Amino acid sequence: MGKGFGKKPDKKPQKKPILSTLSPEDTERVLCKMYDFLGWEDNAKNLGRIALRRYLAGKGKGALVAAPWQHKDPDIIPTDYLNMSEIQEAGLAYPTVIDSFQRYKPHAEFLLIYWEQKLPEIMAACQVISLQSPAIHLYQKSRS
């Protein structure tokens, strides 16, 4: 018999609550903008392809950072691929970002940091996104 035969399986881990240094209203606003950005046309799939290409091109494990504050046109959101040292230099190495960075697997998932504004207060949301089934639609349904 194999190990663990007859044992009850552990309970499924509960979904982690959103950790934020922002007010609940600001957190919800930034999350809404991030999910709108991901849900626009094929952004989630395209961003996943970009992340995978850059990872495979030897850039190492990194996160896609979308920075809408860098361009006045909301349809043109600059997106960079940053490794952990660059994320730290940008001031985005919050505990949630570090945790997400350590957990995601570059071949199946990518990490998106939606960095809304630089000053006077840094507002950012991060999400580990599966290349197979992005969570965008689930988020949009839960808000309806």
Residue, then its C-alpha position, 0 to 999 in steps of 0.5 A: m500500500g502507498k503512503g497515506f492510504g486511508k488518511k483524510p486529505d488536508k483541507k484546501p487552502q483558503k483563498k488569500p485575502i487581498l493585502s494592501t497598504l491602500s484604503p479599501e476604496d483605492t484598492e478596489r479602484v486599482l484592481c478594477k483598472m488592472y482587470d479592465f487592462l487585462g480584459w481589454e481584447d487579448n491583453a492577458k494572452n499577449l502579456g503572457r506571450i511577452a513574459l514567456r518570450r523575455y524569460l526564455a530569452g535569458k532575462g530571467k524570472g521577472a514581472l511585467v509592469a504596466a505603468p499607465w502614468q507614463h503615457k497620457d493616452p489610456d489606450i497606450i500603457p507602457t509595459d516593461y519586464l523587470n527582474m526582482s532587483e529592478i522591482q526593488e529599485a522601482g520601489l515596488a517590492y511590497p511583501t505581496v509582490i515578493d510573495s507572488f514573485q516567488r510563487y509563480k512559475p514562468h512557463a505556466e504563469f506570469l506576474l503582472i504589476y499594475w503600477e498606477q501612479k508614481l507620485p505622491e503615492i505609489m498605488a500598485a496591484c499585482q496578480v499571478i496570472s495563469l496562461q491557461s485560464p486568466a482570473i479576469h472573467l472570474y473577477q468581473k463576474s464576482r463584481s456583477 
